[in-house]
Amino acid sequence: MKKVALVTGGGRGIGLGISEKLAADGYNLVLSGRSDVSKVADAVQTLEKAGAEVLYCSGDVSSAEDRTAMLAAIKEKFGRLDVLVNNAGVAPNVRADILEAGEESFDRLISINLKGPYFLTQAVANWMIEQKQADDSFGGCIINVSSCSATVVSVNRGDYCLSKAGVAMATQLFAARLGEFSIPVYEIRPGIIQTDMTAGVTGKYDHLIYETDLLVLKRWGLPEDVGKAAAAMARGDIPYSTGQVVDIDGGLTMCRL
């Protein structure tokens, strides 16, 4: 029976890059997102052509009701879940200095970027424990996609940075808790990745990438760069590295003199 992976926000950008690599590795896929299924029809078709059976769940990861409905749909469709990739996230609607930023943006980002994946992981972890107890050969895996902003300061989007720093701690917490069940938990920290989220600041990042020493590798990161790392984690290529971080950032966060 084919393994099943849930990729939140898996129909576009980094999420789609991950989904494509998992499909190539033989997974059936569950994609979630707030858009109508028509918005991800092309992505679904691409993944199906790669051999995956695809279930799309429309919903908001920050909603307890939507999370419950999504897991119920997965159980009905596939009866199992082997990999969870917490990828869905949002940027601030407006970048604002932390001396002026309001609570509405803060609440939105923490709810979607941190609370949602935290409690989705809780629910999935309990299901994975049940699967492990029923079949000792079960090999579950949880992957959190955070951001270099977990450690790199941006004072005009403090709410985003805090949400990603929270995801980093959540990775370690769940890794520690799930160790007894041999369920590894990993974190991927992308740097500057070419997606629709960065499309509005292309000029800024083109300058930083190609005209400064910000990066060691002077190119944009691609969704497939993140996808390759996630696929390796899901396959079990680094089983003794639970709780660890893989930076996919072209050397952005490497200390240099």
C-alpha positions in Angstrom: 0.0 0.0 0.0 1.3 3.4 -1.0 2.3 5.8 1.8 0.4 9.1 2.2 1.7 12.5 2.8 -0.2 15.6 3.8 1.3 18.9 2.6 -0.4 22.0 3.9 -0.3 24.7 1.3 0.8 22.0 -1.1 -0.7 23.3 -4.3 1.6 26.2 -4.9 5.0 27.6 -4.3 7.3 25.8 -1.8 4.4 23.4 -1.0 4.1 22.3 -4.6 7.8 21.9 -4.9 7.6 19.5 -1.9 4.5 17.7 -3.3 6.2 17.1 -6.6 9.2 15.4 -5.0 7.0 13.3 -2.8 4.9 12.2 -5.8 8.1 11.2 -7.6 9.0 9.1 -4.6 5.7 7.2 -4.8 3.5 8.9 -2.2 -0.2 9.5 -2.5 -0.8 13.1 -1.5 -3.2 15.3 0.5 -3.0 19.0 -0.3 -4.7 21.6 1.9 -5.3 25.3 1.3 -7.8 28.0 1.7 -8.4 28.3 -2.1 -11.2 26.5 -4.0 -10.0 23.3 -5.6 -10.3 25.0 -9.0 -7.3 27.2 -8.1 -5.1 24.1 -7.7 -6.4 22.1 -10.6 -3.3 22.4 -12.6 -1.1 21.3 -9.6 -3.3 18.3 -8.9 -3.2 17.3 -12.5 0.6 17.5 -12.5 0.9 15.4 -9.4 -1.6 12.8 -10.8 0.5 12.5 -13.9 3.4 11.7 -11.7 1.5 8.7 -10.3 0.0 10.1 -7.1 -3.6 9.8 -6.0 -4.4 13.3 -4.8 -7.0 14.5 -2.3 -7.5 18.3 -1.9 -8.9 19.6 1.3 -10.1 23.2 1.3 -9.8 24.8 4.7 -8.0 27.1 7.1 -5.2 25.4 9.1 -5.9 27.9 11.9 -9.5 26.6 12.3 -9.9 23.6 14.7 -13.1 22.6 12.8 -11.3 22.6 9.4 -8.4 20.6 10.8 -10.7 18.0 12.2 -12.6 17.8 8.9 -9.4 17.4 7.0 -8.1 14.5 9.0 -11.5 12.9 8.8 -11.4 13.1 5.0 -7.9 11.6 4.9 -9.0 8.7 7.1 -12.0 8.1 4.9 -10.0 8.3 1.6 -6.7 6.6 2.5 -7.1 5.2 6.0 -3.5 6.2 6.9 -1.1 9.1 7.1 2.7 8.6 7.0 4.1 12.1 6.5 2.9 15.6 7.6 4.6 18.6 6.1 3.5 21.8 7.8 4.2 24.3 5.0 1.2 26.6 4.9 1.9 30.1 6.0 1.3 33.8 5.2 3.3 37.0 5.2 2.1 40.2 6.7 -0.4 42.1 4.6 1.6 45.2 5.3 5.2 45.4 6.5 5.2 47.7 9.5 7.9 48.8 11.9 7.6 47.0 15.2 7.2 50.3 17.0 4.0 50.9 15.0 2.7 47.4 14.0 -0.8 46.5 15.2 -2.3 43.5 16.9 -4.6 42.5 14.0 -1.6 41.4 11.9 0.1 39.8 14.8 -3.0 37.7 15.7 -3.4 36.7 12.0 0.2 35.5 11.6 0.4 33.7 14.9 -2.9 31.9 14.3 -2.0 30.7 10.8 1.7 30.3 11.0 2.1 28.9 14.5 -1.2 27.9 16.2 -2.5 26.0 13.2 0.5 23.8 12.5 1.1 23.3 16.3 -2.4 21.8 16.8 -2.4 20.0 13.5 0.8 18.3 14.5 -0.7 17.4 17.8 -3.6 15.7 16.1 -1.5 14.0 13.5 1.1 12.9 16.1 -1.6 11.1 18.1 -2.8 9.4 14.9 0.7 8.3 14.0 1.2 6.9 17.5 -1.9 4.8 17.0 -0.6 3.6 13.7 2.8 2.8 15.2 1.2 0.8 18.1 -0.9 -1.1 15.6 2.0 -1.9 13.3 5.6 -1.6 14.5 6.8 -1.3 11.0 5.0 2.1 10.5 7.4 4.9 9.8 5.9 8.3 10.4 7.6 11.6 9.8 6.8 15.2 10.5 8.4 18.1 8.7 8.0 21.8 9.6 8.8 24.4 7.0 9.7 27.5 8.8 12.0 30.3 7.5 15.4 31.9 7.9 13.3 34.5 9.6 13.2 32.2 12.7 16.7 33.7 13.4 17.3 36.5 10.9 15.8 39.8 12.2 13.4 41.9 10.1 12.1 44.8 12.2 9.4 45.6 9.7 7.8 42.2 10.0 8.3 41.2 13.6 5.1 39.2 13.7 6.3 36.9 10.9 9.7 36.4 12.6 8.1 35.5 15.9 5.7 33.0 14.2 8.6 31.2 12.6 10.7 31.2 15.7 7.8 29.6 17.4 7.7 26.9 14.7 11.4 26.2 15.4 10.7 25.5 19.1 7.6 23.4 18.2 9.9 21.2 16.1 12.1 20.5 19.0 9.2 20.0 21.4 7.5 17.4 19.2 10.8 15.7 18.3 11.5 15.3 22.0 8.0 14.0 22.7 7.7 11.6 19.8 11.2 10.1 20.2 9.9 7.1 22.2 7.7 6.2 19.2 10.5 6.5 16.6 8.7 9.3 14.8 11.3 11.9 13.7 10.4 15.6 13.5 12.5 17.9 11.3 12.6 21.6 10.4 13.5 23.1 7.0 14.4 26.8 7.0 14.2 28.3 3.5 15.9 31.5 2.6 15.0 33.6 -0.4 12.8 31.3 -2.5 11.2 32.3 -5.8 7.5 32.0 -5.2 4.4 34.2 -5.4 5.1 35.3 -1.8 8.4 37.0 -2.9 7.1 38.2 -6.3 6.3 41.6 -4.9 9.8 42.2 -3.7 11.7 40.7 -6.7 13.6 43.9 -7.4 14.8 44.1 -3.8 16.0 40.5 -3.7 17.5 40.6 -7.1 19.8 43.4 -5.9 20.6 41.6 -2.7 21.3 38.3 -4.4 23.3 39.5 -7.4 24.9 42.7 -6.3 25.8 42.1 -2.7 27.5 39.5 -0.6 24.3 38.4 1.2 24.5 34.9 -0.3 27.3 32.5 -0.9 25.4 31.0 -3.8 24.3 33.9 -5.9 20.9 32.7 -7.2 17.3 32.5 -6.1 16.3 29.4 -4.2 13.7 27.3 -5.9 10.7 25.3 -4.5 12.4 22.2 -5.7 15.4 22.9 -3.5 13.2 22.7 -0.5 11.3 19.7 -2.0 14.5 17.7 -2.3 15.3 18.2 1.4 11.8 17.3 2.4 11.8 14.1 0.3 15.0 13.0 1.9 13.5 13.4 5.3 10.3 11.6 4.4 12.3 8.7 2.9 14.2 8.2 6.1 17.6 9.2 4.7 18.6 11.0 7.9 16.8 8.9 10.6 19.2 9.8 13.4 18.7 13.6 13.1 15.4 14.2 14.7 14.8 17.7 15.9 17.4 19.1 13.5 17.3 22.0 11.1 18.3 22.0 7.5 18.9 25.5 6.1 18.0 25.9 2.4 19.3 29.4 2.0 22.3 29.5 -0.3 24.6 30.3 2.7 22.5 33.3 3.9 22.8 32.4 7.6 26.4 31.1 7.5 28.7 33.1 9.6 31.5 34.7 7.5 34.3 37.1 8.1 
